[in-house]
Amino acid sequence: MIELRCVISAEMAQPLEDFFCELVRSPWMLYSESPSSPHFLMGYFDSGEEAADAWADLRKVFKKLPPAPEYGTLADRDWKEAYKANLHPWQYKHLHWVPVWQKEGYAVPQGDAVVYFDAGLAFGTGDHPTTRLCAIRLLDYLEGREAKNVRVIDAGCGSGILALSAARLGCGLVRGFDRDDEAVRVSRENLAANGFSAEAVEFSHAALEGGLRAAAPADVVLANIISDVLCIYADNLLAAVAPGGVLALSGILAKEQAAVLQVFEAKGRASWGAVRTDGRVMGEWCDVALFRGA
């Protein structure tokens, strides 16, 4: 496997991420250990020729990228081990998220629940702050409620981690959808790998507008998508939330939180009447939550 790598400015990171999110399946990856650490752009290809062509195409859109990145060769085993080194178990309340290769060595406390994840590059790892923020909103909403009575939508499900979390917590009706058929396939594989029946989560291929219309209404609508897309489909997202429910939005940079909140507050008042909002920050990322009155 051929690896391309170069350091990019912090200002380029978000435009590149937005661009990659529009690709059906992307060979590119952005990485930074913290907001103050260097940002790296990496790409993984089967051959040097494929890598060079992809870099040339990317520079047509992002002209400030250097003419040539660093090239390296990774054996499959080296790549897999390097990839695994960046993923770690995490926990919120009584739900644990554990990389599947750590399944045997990770002790889940009595009475707690677990979701095993390994999504690879294409759809996110299940370990990103935006995924965590949405998962935390789900658990907070379920506090003091009968999970079996709660309906959940995972809009743009990717690898299905949020939908699987809802199913593991015992939510009565869980639906996830994505515009990419491959994402739906991966989500279904993850469903089976976690020991669920095929009926535990209804995964389907759909774009945002159609998927929300088909799955609504729900008590919890989770949308971990880039902020521009969230704002474009604000009316659709709000319409999918049942009275008394919550709309949890992430995929939002912390510096974008106020702007996204402003859009959804205004549309929420027009659609729901009274609306309560909240926002949390995790590193350079954040969420926005809107609570619909009963």
Secondary structure, DSSP 8 states (H G I E B T S, - for coil): -EEEEEEE-HHHHHHHHHHHHTSSS-SEEEE-SSTTS-EEEEEEESSHHHHHHHHHHHHHH-TTS-SS-EEEE--HHHHHHHHHHT---EEETTEEEEEGGGTTT----TT-EEEEE---STT--S-SHHHHHHHHHHHHHHTTS-GGG-EEEEET-TT-HHHHHHHHTT-SEEEEEES-HHHHHHHHHHHHHTT--TTSSEEEE--HHHHHHHH--EEEEEEE--HHHHHHTHHHHHHTEEEEEEEEEEEEEGGGHHHHHHHHHHHHHHHHSSEEEEEEEETTEEEEEEEE--
